[in-house]
Amino acid sequence: MNAPSSNPRHTRSANAAHRQLPFTVRLDWGLEGARTVAPGADLAVVVDVLSFSTCVSVALDRGAAVFPYPWRDTSAEDFAARHHAPLAGPRDGGGLSLSPASLRGAEFLEKVVLPSPNGSELCHALARDVPLVAAVCLRNAAATADWMGANLPAEAVVAVVAAGERWPDGTLRPAVEDQIGAGAFIAGLVAAGKGGYEAGDGRHGYAPEAVAAMAVYESAEPRLREMLQHCSSGRELCGAGYAEDVDIAAELDQSDSVAILRDGAFRPL
């Protein structure tokens, strides 16, 4: 992912058009995209299907709290100790990790600190600037869209952020699984009759970027598991022995756990 600016409010987008201001439902990619479309939003939706957001949904299904934390931050162990929570480690470490299967299979799970280079860092960063931050995956996309419809006003602005992955040099690699997950959430908003609000200041409906993500989801949905298994990120995980993580990520709308960040943690509502 692109290195953040020294000014947290800075964005490389010099053109105001990139902020998608005419629209109440916006979509962009990664940290720079989040900094572009999220200012002024009522809700930021972070989509990291493989695997941060999926991990959050699995943990919440078990009644556990998840603390997002920046990736490779040397203070993570102290943070976990202060919250009396285990710190998730690498997938091959044998304990809790960014593997959804590790969270589902844990004998005991009450809370966990879950750093990740994409979704977790985005949630941690956005919490400083946006009133509400949600973690969305395919498992809880519809439930989150329904929650928004029931709890936010019609004119609420939603910034959807597809987390993406990183190339070896740290720059953003757009990841189709996150575009599919974002599209699933946006399709849920449409099904709930939300997001088409016509505001007095000229704001209305869905940005083309959001509409395009929904179209990608609708194309992928009939063969969703296959799409996740054979996309670049899915092939990488399957090749490393984590095919179960991909299968869990493909459990479309199997979770009612809406993940809203409150007081530094995602907790069951």
C-alpha positions as CSV (number, residue, x, y, z in Angstrom):
1,M,0.0,0.0,0.0
2,N,1.3,3.5,-0.8
3,A,3.2,5.0,2.1
4,P,1.1,7.5,4.1
5,S,1.8,11.2,4.0
6,S,3.3,12.9,7.1
7,N,0.0,14.8,7.1
8,P,-2.9,12.4,8.0
9,R,-5.4,14.7,6.2
10,H,-3.3,14.9,3.0
11,T,-4.3,13.0,-0.1
12,R,-2.5,12.8,-3.5
13,S,-5.9,13.7,-5.1
14,A,-5.5,17.3,-6.0
15,N,-8.8,17.2,-7.9
16,A,-11.9,17.6,-5.9
17,A,-13.8,15.4,-8.3
18,H,-11.9,12.4,-6.9
19,R,-13.7,12.9,-3.6
20,Q,-17.0,11.8,-5.2
21,L,-18.8,14.6,-3.3
22,P,-22.0,14.5,-5.3
23,F,-22.8,11.0,-4.1
24,T,-24.0,9.6,-0.8
25,V,-22.5,6.2,-1.4
26,R,-18.9,6.4,-2.5
27,L,-16.1,3.8,-3.1
28,D,-12.3,3.9,-3.4
29,W,-9.3,1.8,-2.6
30,G,-6.8,1.6,0.2
31,L,-5.5,4.3,2.5
32,E,-5.2,7.0,0.0
33,G,-8.6,6.3,-1.4
34,A,-10.0,6.3,2.2
35,R,-8.5,9.7,2.9
36,T,-10.1,11.0,-0.3
37,V,-13.7,9.8,0.0
38,A,-14.2,9.4,3.8
39,P,-13.9,13.0,5.0
40,G,-17.4,14.2,5.9
41,A,-18.9,10.7,5.7
42,D,-21.2,9.4,8.4
43,L,-20.0,5.8,8.0
44,A,-16.8,4.2,6.6
45,V,-17.1,0.6,5.5
46,V,-13.8,-1.3,5.3
47,V,-13.9,-4.4,3.1
48,D,-11.0,-6.8,3.5
49,V,-12.4,-10.2,2.5
50,L,-9.2,-12.2,2.7
51,S,-9.1,-12.0,5.5
52,F,-9.4,-9.2,8.2
53,S,-13.1,-8.4,7.8
54,T,-13.9,-12.1,7.6
55,C,-11.9,-12.7,10.8
56,V,-13.9,-10.0,12.6
57,S,-17.2,-11.5,11.5
58,V,-16.2,-15.0,12.7
59,A,-15.0,-13.6,16.1
60,L,-18.2,-11.7,16.6
61,D,-20.2,-14.8,15.8
62,R,-18.5,-16.3,18.8
63,G,-19.3,-13.3,21.0
64,A,-15.7,-12.1,21.1
65,A,-14.3,-8.5,20.8
66,V,-11.7,-7.6,18.1
67,F,-9.3,-4.8,18.5
68,P,-7.8,-3.6,15.2
69,Y,-4.2,-2.5,15.4
70,P,-1.5,-1.2,13.0
71,W,0.6,-3.8,11.3
72,R,4.1,-4.5,12.7
73,D,3.6,-1.8,15.4
74,T,6.1,-2.5,18.2
75,S,3.6,-1.3,20.7
76,A,1.1,-4.1,19.9
77,E,2.2,-6.4,22.7
78,D,1.9,-3.7,25.3
79,F,-1.6,-2.8,23.9
80,A,-2.7,-6.4,24.1
81,A,-1.4,-6.7,27.6
82,R,-3.3,-3.6,28.7
83,H,-6.5,-5.0,27.3
84,H,-5.8,-8.5,28.7
85,A,-6.2,-9.9,25.2
86,P,-4.2,-12.3,23.1
87,L,-2.2,-10.8,20.2
88,A,-2.9,-12.6,16.9
89,G,0.3,-13.8,15.3
90,P,1.3,-15.1,11.9
91,R,-0.8,-17.7,10.1
92,D,1.8,-20.4,10.5
93,G,2.3,-19.7,14.2
94,G,-0.2,-22.3,15.4
95,G,-2.4,-19.9,17.4
96,L,-4.8,-17.0,16.8
97,S,-4.0,-15.2,13.5
98,L,-5.5,-13.6,10.4
99,S,-6.8,-17.1,9.6
100,P,-10.6,-17.1,10.1
101,A,-10.2,-20.9,10.7
102,S,-8.0,-20.2,13.7
103,L,-10.6,-18.0,15.3
104,R,-13.4,-20.4,14.5
105,G,-11.5,-23.3,15.9
106,A,-10.1,-21.7,19.0
107,E,-11.2,-23.5,22.2
108,F,-11.8,-20.2,24.0
109,L,-12.2,-16.8,22.4
110,E,-13.3,-13.7,24.4
111,K,-11.2,-11.0,22.8
112,V,-8.2,-10.6,20.4
113,V,-5.9,-7.9,19.1
114,L,-5.8,-8.4,15.4
115,P,-3.2,-6.4,13.4
116,S,-3.3,-6.6,9.6
117,P,-1.5,-4.6,6.9
118,N,-4.7,-3.6,5.1
119,G,-8.2,-3.8,6.8
120,S,-7.0,-3.4,10.4
121,E,-4.8,-0.4,9.6
122,L,-7.6,1.2,7.6
123,C,-10.1,0.8,10.5
124,H,-7.5,2.1,13.0
125,A,-6.8,5.2,10.8
126,L,-10.4,5.9,9.9
127,A,-11.6,5.8,13.5
128,R,-9.9,9.1,14.1
129,D,-11.9,11.0,11.4
130,V,-15.2,9.2,10.7
131,P,-18.0,8.8,13.3
132,L,-18.7,5.2,12.5
133,V,-16.4,2.5,11.0
134,A,-17.7,-0.9,10.0
135,A,-15.8,-4.0,8.9
136,V,-17.7,-5.8,6.1
137,C,-17.1,-9.1,4.3
138,L,-19.2,-11.4,2.3
139,R,-20.4,-13.1,5.4
140,N,-22.1,-10.0,6.9
141,A,-22.6,-7.7,3.9
142,A,-26.4,-8.0,3.9
143,A,-26.7,-7.7,7.7
144,T,-24.6,-4.6,7.7
145,A,-26.6,-3.0,4.9
146,D,-29.8,-3.8,6.9
147,W,-28.3,-2.3,10.0
148,M,-27.4,0.9,8.1
149,G,-31.0,1.1,6.8
150,A,-32.4,0.8,10.3
151,N,-30.0,3.0,12.2
152,L,-28.8,5.8,9.9
153,P,-30.8,8.6,8.3
154,A,-31.6,8.5,4.6
155,E,-29.2,11.3,3.9
156,A,-26.2,9.5,5.6
157,V,-23.0,9.5,3.5
158,V,-21.3,6.1,3.3
159,A,-17.7,5.8,2.2
160,V,-16.9,2.2,1.1
161,V,-13.2,1.4,1.1
162,A,-12.0,-1.7,-0.6
163,A,-8.8,-2.5,1.3
164,G,-6.9,-4.3,-1.4
165,E,-3.5,-6.0,-0.9
166,R,0.1,-4.9,-1.2
167,W,2.8,-5.6,-3.8
168,P,6.2,-6.5,-2.4
169,D,7.2,-2.8,-2.6
170,G,4.3,-1.8,-0.4
171,T,2.1,-0.2,-3.0
172,L,-1.5,-1.0,-3.4
173,R,-2.6,-4.1,-5.3
174,P,-6.4,-3.9,-6.0
175,A,-7.9,-7.2,-5.1
176,V,-11.0,-8.5,-6.8
177,E,-12.3,-10.2,-3.7
178,D,-12.6,-6.8,-2.0
179,Q,-14.4,-5.3,-5.0
180,I,-16.8,-8.3,-4.8
181,G,-17.3,-7.8,-1.1
182,A,-17.9,-4.1,-1.5
183,G,-20.4,-4.8,-4.2
184,A,-22.2,-7.2,-2.0
185,F,-22.7,-4.6,0.6
186,I,-23.8,-2.0,-1.9
187,A,-26.3,-4.5,-3.4
188,G,-27.6,-4.9,0.1
189,L,-28.2,-1.1,0.3
190,V,-30.1,-1.2,-2.9
191,A,-32.2,-4.1,-1.8
192,A,-33.0,-2.2,1.4
193,G,-34.0,0.9,-0.6
194,K,-31.1,3.0,0.8
195,G,-28.5,5.2,-0.8
196,G,-30.7,6.8,-3.5
197,Y,-31.3,9.9,-1.4
198,E,-31.7,13.2,-3.2
199,A,-30.2,15.9,-1.0
200,G,-31.0,19.6,-1.2
201,D,-27.4,20.3,-1.8
202,G,-27.3,18.2,-4.9
203,R,-25.9,15.0,-3.5
204,H,-27.6,11.9,-4.7
205,G,-27.3,8.1,-5.0
206,Y,-24.4,5.9,-5.9
207,A,-21.1,6.9,-7.3
208,P,-20.2,5.1,-10.6
209,E,-17.4,3.4,-8.7
210,A,-20.0,1.9,-6.3
211,V,-22.2,0.9,-9.1
212,A,-19.3,-0.8,-10.9
213,A,-18.5,-2.8,-7.7
214,M,-22.1,-4.0,-7.4
215,A,-22.0,-5.2,-11.0
216,V,-18.8,-7.1,-10.3
217,Y,-20.5,-8.8,-7.3
218,E,-23.6,-9.6,-9.3
219,S,-21.5,-11.3,-12.0
220,A,-19.5,-13.2,-9.4
221,E,-22.3,-14.3,-7.1
222,P,-23.5,-17.4,-9.0
223,R,-20.0,-18.9,-8.6
224,L,-18.7,-17.0,-5.6
225,R,-16.7,-19.8,-4.0
226,E,-14.9,-20.6,-7.3
227,M,-14.2,-16.9,-7.9
228,L,-12.5,-16.6,-4.4
229,Q,-10.6,-19.8,-4.8
230,H,-9.2,-18.8,-8.2
231,C,-8.5,-15.1,-7.7
232,S,-4.9,-14.2,-7.0
233,S,-5.3,-13.8,-3.3
234,G,-7.3,-17.0,-3.0
235,R,-4.8,-19.0,-5.0
236,E,-2.0,-17.6,-2.8
237,L,-3.9,-18.8,0.4
238,C,-4.8,-22.1,-1.0
239,G,-1.3,-22.7,-2.2
240,A,0.0,-22.0,1.3
241,G,-2.4,-24.5,2.9
242,Y,-5.2,-22.2,3.9
243,A,-8.0,-23.2,1.6
244,E,-10.4,-23.3,4.6
245,D,-9.9,-19.6,5.1
246,V,-11.1,-19.0,1.5
247,D,-14.1,-21.3,2.0
248,I,-15.1,-19.4,5.2
249,A,-14.7,-16.1,3.3
250,A,-17.2,-17.3,0.7
251,E,-20.0,-18.0,3.2
252,L,-22.3,-15.3,1.7
253,D,-24.7,-13.7,4.2
254,Q,-24.1,-16.5,6.8
255,S,-23.5,-14.0,9.6
256,D,-25.8,-11.6,11.3
257,S,-22.9,-10.0,13.2
258,V,-22.6,-6.3,12.3
259,A,-19.1,-5.1,13.1
260,I,-19.2,-1.5,14.2
261,L,-16.0,-0.1,15.8
262,R,-16.8,1.4,19.2
263,D,-14.2,2.5,21.8
264,G,-11.4,0.9,19.8
265,A,-13.0,-2.5,19.3
266,F,-15.5,-4.4,17.3
267,R,-18.0,-6.0,19.7
268,P,-21.2,-7.9,19.2
269,L,-24.1,-5.5,19.0
